[in-house]
Every structure is written in C-alpha cells, then in structure tokens.
Amino acid sequence: MTAWVGNDNLALLTDFYEFTMAQAYHATGASDPATFDLFVRNLPPNRRFLVAAGLEDALSGLEHFRFQPAAVDYLASLDRFTPEFLQYLSSFRFSGDVAAIPEGEVFFQGEPVIRLTAPLPEAQLVETFLLNTIGFQSMIASKAARVAIACGDRSFVDFSARRVHGADAALKAARASFIGGAAATSTSLAGQLYGVPVAGTMAHSFVLSYDSEAEAFRQFARAHPQDAVLLIDTYDTEKGARVAAEVANELTAEGIVIHGVRIDSGDLVRLGMSVRRILDHAGQSAIEIFASGDLDEWRIAEIVASGCPIDSFGVGTRLGTSSDAPNLGVVYKLVEDDGGPVMKLSSGKVTVPGRKQVWRRRDHDLLALESEGPQDGRPLLAEVMAGGTRTLDPEPLTEIRERRAESVAALPSRLHSLVGPEPPYQVVISEELSRLAERTQQQLRG
C-alpha cells in the first residue's frame, strides 16, 4: 500500500476520537441535524486580517469522503467498533449543507469561515479534514497577502516547495500563495493541477558544472533563448553581473534575449543597486533583477523602501511555513443542534451560539443570527453545498486571486501595516445574537 493521502483513503485522515464519538452517536440514534462553525479564535501576532482559502479542496474532499473496504477493515481490526457502526461507515456519504466565505475574501477573528449543517455523526467525522484544509491554506494565503502588500507594484514567486512540511503542503501552499498574490510558483504540479503559472531560473550547481560562469550562462540562454534568468552570485555577484551582461551582448546576434539575473545572497540592497548600474552601463537596461534568499514581507518592505531597483522576488521558506505565525488556531465548534442553540463556556474558549451570518460594512463587520434577515452591508456566507451536492461550479483561481486583491484593497489603510496598528478592525455582535448568548449561558449554568 502506498503511504499517500488520496480520495481512496481521505476519510481515514481523521482524529481517532471522531470515530469514538460517532459510534456513540450511532448507537443512541443521535442523527438529527447539527450546525458547526469553523473559525479562528484570535488573529496571530501582527495579523490585521486573514484571507479565506482552501474551500475548493474542502468541497472536493466532502464529495469524495468515503470509507473504502481497506479503511473499514483497519477499523475493524482495532476491536473498538461494533459491526453496526462499521456497516454505517461502509455506506457513508456526506449529505450536509455548507455555507462559506468565498475564497480570497478577507475575514477576521470569530467569524465563521464555514458553517456546516449535517446529521451529527457526519458533521463530526469531517471535522479534522476541514480544519486541516481550510486552516493551512488560509494561513498561507494570509501570509502571501502580506508579502504582496510589501511588494507593492513589484511581483513575487512562491519558492517554498522544498522547505514546507510535506508534499501535500507544498502543493497547497502554491495554490494558496497564488490566491494571496504570488505571480507564479516553482511547484510544477501546482501548474498542472491548479493552473498556477510556473517559473524557475537555475541553481548554483548548474553554474558549477561548467568550466566557467560565462559558458554556463551561454548554454542556459541558448536552451531558453527568450526567457533565461541567470544566477549571478555563485562566485562574486558583481563579477557575475558583468559576465551576464557580456554574454547578453554576445548572444544578441543569435536573437537570444536574457530576461533577467537573479541574486540569492548577500546585501541585496547594495548588490541590487550595483548590479543595476553594471547592466545599464553595458547597455542591458532591459534585463530585470530578481532576488531571493530567506525573504519575507519585512525584508521585502525594507528593500522597496530603500529604492533598490530589484524588480521581483522569490519567497520560499518563510512563506510556505508562515514562519512568524505557523498556525491559525482554527476551531470547529457545535453552535446548534436539535435542542436549539448551544455554546461552550470553557475559560478563554467561550463560543457564540446559533446559525450566523457575517455582514461586511464600511468600517466593521457585523456578526448576526441568520434568522435576523438582511442587515446593512454585504453578506459574506453563501451556500456552496446542499444535501451533499455542490450548488456552485468551481471558481477559476484567477477570479479568487482578484477577489483577494479587491478585498484587501477595500480594507481601511491602517490594516495594510505589517505590524500591529491600533485600533484593530472590529467584529460587532448584533443585539439579538448577544441576547441569545446571554440566555443560552444562563440556561447552561442553571
């Protein structure tokens, strides 16, 4: 058996206690509809907003959520589950309803990114998958959106595949980074599966494999006559820039155009300015400068603020791992069942009961009960699945990316800061929802 997650074994990628709870529900006939909210309790440090991502993969996963015979046989081998429950899993199909904030939309703490209503065992069994899918991609898309803010009118490429935490993470990071603002990715599989533009230059090993830097540049450019980007810092960056300019001038007679040079180390501000002068002096002002090497939004912001003429950036490790905020603390909480609204009262983890809608207003969001009906503003949660069947076709990734750009641009300008400004964006709870929370809390406390 291949140790890999796919549609045939996805349903078993589930925390074990989901199964133990589901068996107890099944044994007592607890199959009435229950509503769960998936949300982020608190924004990570320095995050003023988050970007919703991962919904398409979440919906695809719900459609394919099946327990294949091998999965059922494994669970049976544990001697923890009854034949009746195992039979239930054998015929499992997700039949619930899902409302969600569209991918690319900005959201804030406490706001349901997904509101799911399904028979209680079904809603419980899909928890782990949804948290994993929405939490990771939203984390990366949010980080990428910050990098895009730092870049301004310059571009960046996702270089994270070799440093992220696993193969699937590399693929999903490329998708989420594109939503967040990356112009392209180095992850080829993301190009095939998601249509994300792919980009790449060369490694230092390519230069080292030739007798001279000039010969390496010539051969690479001849193999890529219109879009070659030459890595110039293998030995000495400024000398490499001079060699690249000489090769570019030499190959003009062959109709070959050097698109850019890449710097991957050193003082990028100083070197970027020096390389620009060298290229311009050699008559190669059209050659662009691409920089990489442990970059993040703060370092890019410094480079841009310095006036350094670097045209674009490659961002890897710190993007694909969201190194300064490597998790979002997403949670999935029951807010209503057949008995009505419910809420958790644990210290520091109090939840808000009831089926809710999020309304986007000019300078704050309103969290209200769905039953309150239309409010001032724009509703964010939209139906995406009914009875286990999608209600909308998958969106092109370019449209999701554009939604992110528009959503971020519409935020108050103070939220574009890379550090924590005050005051934060407000999420206001409606009076009716507040009264419901108070009544529910009083009932639960007796």
C-alpha positions in Angstrom: 0.0 0.0 0.0 1.3 3.4 -0.9 1.6 5.7 2.1 -0.1 8.7 0.5 -3.3 10.6 1.0 -5.9 10.5 -1.8 -9.6 10.2 -2.4 -9.4 6.5 -1.6 -8.2 7.0 2.0 -9.0 10.6 2.7 -11.8 9.7 5.2 -9.4 7.9 7.4 -7.3 11.1 7.8 -9.4 11.8 10.8 -8.6 12.2 14.5 -9.5 8.9 16.2 -11.9 10.5 18.7 -14.1 11.4 15.8 -14.8 7.7 15.3 -15.3 7.0 19.0 -17.8 9.9 19.2 -19.5 8.9 16.0 -20.0 5.3 17.2 -21.7 6.6 20.4 -23.9 8.9 18.4 -24.8 6.0 16.1 -25.5 3.7 19.0 -28.0 6.1 20.5 -29.6 7.1 17.2 -28.3 10.7 17.5 -28.6 11.6 13.9 -30.6 14.9 13.9 -29.0 17.9 12.1 -26.3 19.8 13.9 -24.6 23.0 12.9 -20.9 23.6 13.4 -18.9 26.8 12.8 -15.3 26.7 11.6 -13.5 29.9 12.7 -10.3 31.4 14.0 -10.5 32.5 17.7 -7.8 35.2 17.6 -5.6 36.7 14.9 -1.9 35.8 15.2 0.6 38.5 16.1 1.0 41.2 13.5 -2.0 39.9 11.5 -4.7 42.5 11.0 -6.8 40.3 8.7 -6.9 36.8 7.2 -7.6 35.5 3.7 -10.0 32.7 3.2 -8.6 29.8 1.2 -9.0 26.0 0.7 -12.7 25.9 0.1 -12.5 24.2 -3.3 -10.3 21.4 -1.9 -12.7 21.2 1.1 -15.8 20.7 -1.1 -14.0 18.2 -3.3 -13.0 16.3 -0.2 -16.6 16.2 1.2 -17.8 14.9 -2.2 -15.2 12.1 -2.1 -15.5 11.4 1.7 -15.8 7.6 1.6 -14.7 4.7 3.8 -13.2 2.1 1.4 -13.1 -1.6 2.4 -9.5 -1.3 3.4 -10.3 1.6 5.8 -13.3 -0.3 7.3 -11.2 -3.5 7.7 -8.5 -1.5 9.5 -11.0 0.0 11.9 -12.5 -3.5 12.5 -9.0 -4.8 13.3 -8.8 -2.5 16.3 -11.7 -4.3 18.1 -13.1 -0.9 19.2 -16.2 -0.7 16.9 -19.4 -2.6 16.5 -20.4 -4.3 13.3 -23.4 -2.0 13.0 -21.2 1.1 13.2 -18.7 -0.3 10.7 -21.6 -1.0 8.3 -22.6 2.6 8.7 -19.1 3.7 7.7 -19.2 1.4 4.7 -22.1 3.3 3.2 -21.1 6.7 4.5 -21.9 9.7 2.2 -21.8 13.3 3.3 -25.3 14.7 3.0 -25.0 18.0 4.7 -25.3 21.7 3.8 -22.4 24.1 3.7 -22.2 27.9 3.7 -18.8 29.5 3.4 -17.0 32.8 3.0 -15.7 32.7 -0.6 -12.0 32.0 -1.2 -10.0 35.2 -1.5 -12.3 37.2 0.8 -10.8 38.8 3.9 -12.1 37.6 7.3 -11.5 38.3 10.9 -11.4 36.6 14.4 -14.6 34.8 15.4 -16.2 34.9 12.0 -17.4 31.5 10.6 -15.4 30.7 7.5 -17.6 27.7 7.1 -21.0 27.0 8.6 -21.9 23.3 8.2 -25.2 21.6 9.0 -25.4 17.8 8.7 -26.6 14.8 10.7 -24.5 14.9 13.9 -22.2 11.9 13.1 -21.5 13.2 9.6 -20.7 16.7 10.9 -18.3 15.2 13.4 -16.4 12.8 11.1 -15.4 15.6 8.6 -14.0 17.9 11.3 -10.3 17.1 11.1 -10.3 17.2 7.3 -11.9 20.6 7.2 -9.7 22.1 9.9 -6.6 20.9 8.1 -7.7 22.1 4.7 -9.1 25.5 5.5 -6.6 26.3 8.3 -3.5 25.6 6.3 -4.4 27.3 3.0 -5.9 30.3 4.8 -2.7 30.6 6.8 -0.5 30.6 3.6 -2.9 32.9 1.6 -2.8 35.4 4.5 1.0 35.4 4.6 1.2 35.8 0.8 -1.2 38.7 1.0 1.2 40.4 3.4 4.1 39.8 1.0 2.0 41.3 -1.8 1.4 44.4 0.3 5.2 44.7 0.9 6.0 44.2 -2.8 3.6 47.0 -3.9 3.8 47.1 -7.7 6.6 44.5 -7.8 5.9 40.8 -8.1 7.0 37.7 -6.2 7.1 34.0 -6.9 6.4 31.1 -4.5 9.7 29.2 -4.0 8.5 27.2 -0.9 8.1 23.6 -2.1 11.5 22.3 -0.9 11.1 23.7 2.6 7.4 23.2 3.6 6.2 20.4 5.8 5.3 17.7 3.4 4.4 17.0 -0.3 0.8 17.9 0.0 1.7 21.1 1.9 3.9 22.1 -1.0 1.1 21.7 -3.4 -1.5 23.5 -1.3 1.0 26.2 -0.4 1.5 27.0 -4.1 -2.3 27.3 -4.6 -2.8 29.5 -1.5 0.2 31.7 -2.3 -1.2 32.4 -5.8 -4.5 33.4 -4.2 -2.6 35.6 -1.8 -0.8 37.4 -4.6 2.1 35.4 -5.9 2.6 35.8 -9.6 3.8 32.2 -10.1 5.2 29.2 -8.3 8.2 26.9 -8.7 6.0 23.9 -7.9 5.3 22.3 -11.3 2.5 20.0 -10.0 0.5 23.1 -9.0 0.8 24.3 -12.6 -0.7 21.1 -13.8 -3.4 20.6 -11.2 -4.4 24.2 -10.5 -3.3 26.2 -13.5 -0.9 28.3 -11.4 1.8 29.9 -13.6 5.1 28.2 -13.1 8.6 29.9 -13.0 12.1 28.9 -12.4 15.7 30.0 -13.0 18.8 27.9 -12.4 20.7 26.5 -9.4 24.3 27.2 -8.4 25.0 23.6 -9.3 24.3 24.4 -12.9 27.0 27.1 -12.9 29.4 24.9 -11.0 29.0 22.1 -13.6 30.7 24.2 -16.3 34.3 25.3 -16.7 33.3 28.9 -16.5 30.4 31.1 -15.5 30.3 32.6 -19.0 29.9 29.1 -20.5 27.2 28.2 -18.1 25.3 31.4 -19.0 25.7 30.8 -22.7 24.4 27.3 -22.7 21.5 28.1 -20.4 20.5 31.1 -22.6 20.7 29.0 -25.8 18.4 26.4 -24.2 16.0 29.2 -23.2 16.5 31.9 -25.8 13.7 34.3 -24.8 13.2 33.9 -21.0 16.6 33.0 -19.4 17.2 34.2 -15.9 20.9 33.8 -14.9 22.0 33.2 -11.4 24.9 35.5 -10.8 26.1 35.0 -7.2 27.8 31.6 -7.4 31.2 33.2 -7.1 31.0 37.0 -6.9 27.8 38.8 -7.6 29.2 41.9 -9.3 31.6 40.0 -11.5 28.7 37.6 -12.3 26.6 40.7 -13.4 29.4 41.8 -15.7 29.7 38.3 -17.2 25.9 38.1 -17.7 26.0 41.5 -19.5 28.9 40.4 -21.7 27.0 37.1 -22.6 23.8 39.0 -23.3 25.6 41.4 -25.7 27.4 38.4 -27.3 24.2 36.4 -27.9 22.2 39.3 -29.4 23.5 38.3 -32.8 21.8 34.9 -32.3 18.5 36.5 -31.4 18.7 35.5 -27.8 17.4 37.8 -25.1 18.4 37.5 -21.5 15.3 38.2 -19.4 16.9 38.7 -16.0 19.5 38.0 -13.5 19.0 36.5 -10.0 20.8 37.4 -6.7 20.4 34.8 -4.0 22.7 36.0 -1.2 24.5 39.0 0.3 23.4 42.6 0.9 20.5 42.7 -1.5 20.1 46.4 -1.4 23.7 47.2 -2.1 24.1 44.5 -4.7 20.8 45.3 -6.4 21.9 48.9 -6.9 25.4 47.8 -8.1 24.1 45.2 -10.5 21.6 47.7 -12.0 24.5 50.1 -12.7 26.6 47.3 -14.2 23.8 46.2 -16.5 22.8 49.7 -17.5 26.4 50.6 -18.3 26.7 47.6 -20.5 23.6 48.6 -22.5 21.4 45.9 -20.9 18.9 48.1 -19.1 16.1 45.8 -20.1 17.5 42.9 -18.0 15.4 42.6 -14.8 16.8 41.9 -11.4 15.3 39.0 -9.4 16.2 38.5 -5.7 15.7 35.5 -3.4 17.2 34.2 -0.2 15.3 34.0 3.1 12.9 36.8 2.2 9.7 37.7 3.9 7.4 40.7 3.9 9.5 42.7 6.3 12.7 42.2 4.4 11.0 43.0 1.1 9.5 46.1 2.6 12.9 47.3 3.6 14.3 46.7 0.1 11.4 48.5 -1.6 11.6 51.4 0.9 15.4 51.8 0.1 14.6 52.5 -3.6 16.7 49.5 -4.6 15.8 48.6 -8.3 15.1 44.9 -7.7 12.1 44.1 -9.9 10.8 40.9 -8.4 11.3 38.4 -5.5 11.4 34.7 -4.8 9.9 33.9 -1.4 10.3 30.4 -0.1 10.7 29.0 3.5 9.1 31.9 5.3 6.1 32.0 3.0 5.4 28.2 2.8 5.7 27.7 6.6 4.3 31.2 7.5 7.3 31.3 9.8 6.2 34.1 12.1 2.7 32.7 12.6 2.8 29.0 11.7 -0.7 28.2 12.7 -4.1 29.9 12.8 -5.7 28.1 15.7 -8.7 27.2 13.6 -11.5 25.6 15.6 -14.7 23.7 14.7 -17.5 24.1 17.3 -21.1 23.0 17.6 -23.4 26.0 17.8 -26.8 24.5 17.3 -28.4 21.0 17.5 -31.9 19.6 17.6 -32.4 21.1 21.0 -31.6 24.6 19.8 -28.5 26.9 20.2 -25.6 25.7 22.2 -22.3 27.3 23.4 -19.1 26.3 25.1 -18.3 28.1 28.4 -14.7 27.0 29.0 -12.4 29.7 30.3 -10.9 31.6 27.4 -12.8 29.4 24.8 -16.4 30.7 25.0 -18.2 30.3 21.7 -21.2 32.2 20.2 -24.3 30.1 19.7 -26.7 29.8 16.8 -26.7 29.9 13.0 -25.0 33.1 12.0 -24.3 35.4 9.0 -21.4 37.8 8.6 -22.1 41.2 7.2 -19.3 43.3 5.8 -19.7 47.0 6.4 -17.6 50.0 5.6 -15.5 50.1 8.7 -16.5 47.0 10.7 -18.2 43.6 10.3 -21.5 42.6 12.0 -22.0 39.0 13.3 -25.7 38.4 13.4 -28.1 35.5 13.6 -29.2 34.2 10.2 -32.8 34.4 11.3 -32.4 38.2 11.7 -32.6 38.6 8.0 -30.9 41.2 5.8 -28.8 43.8 7.6 -26.9 46.8 6.4 -23.8 45.7 4.5 -22.8 42.8 2.3 -23.4 39.1 3.5 -20.2 37.0 3.3 -21.5 33.5 4.0 -23.0 31.9 0.9 -24.5 28.5 0.3 -21.9 26.3 -1.5 -23.3 22.8 -0.8 -26.9 21.4 -0.2 -27.7 17.8 0.6 -24.0 16.9 0.0 -24.1 18.3 -3.6 -22.3 21.5 -4.7 -24.6 24.4 -5.6 -21.9 26.4 -7.4 -19.3 25.4 -10.0 -15.6 25.6 -9.0 -14.3 29.1 -9.4 -11.2 29.9 -11.6 -8.2 30.5 -9.4 -7.6 33.8 -11.2 -11.0 35.1 -10.1 -10.3 34.0 -6.5 -7.0 35.9 -6.7 -8.7 39.0 -8.0 -11.2 38.8 -5.2 -8.3 38.8 -2.7 -6.8 41.8 -4.3 -10.1 43.7 -4.2 -10.9 42.6 -0.7 -7.6 43.7 0.7 -7.6 47.0 -1.2 -11.1 47.8 0.3 -9.8 47.5 3.9 -9.0 50.6 6.0 -5.5 51.6 5.1 -4.2 51.1 8.6 -4.8 47.3 8.2 -2.2 47.3 5.4 0.5 47.8 8.0 2.9 44.8 8.6 2.9 45.5 12.3 0.1 45.8 14.8 -1.7 49.1 14.4 -4.4 50.3 16.7 -7.3 50.1 16.7 -7.9 46.7 15.1 -10.8 46.0 12.7 -14.0 45.5 14.8 -16.3 42.5 14.6 -19.5 43.6 16.3 -22.1 41.1 17.6 -25.7 42.1 16.9 -28.0 42.8 19.9 -30.2 39.8 19.1 -27.2 37.5 19.0 -25.9 39.0 22.2 -29.2 38.3 23.9 -29.3 34.8 22.7 -25.8 34.2 24.0 -26.8 35.6 27.4 -29.9 33.4 27.6 -28.0 30.3 26.5 -25.3 30.9 29.1 -27.9 31.3 31.8 -29.6 28.1 30.9 -26.4 26.2 30.8 -25.3 27.5 34.2 -28.7 26.6 35.6 
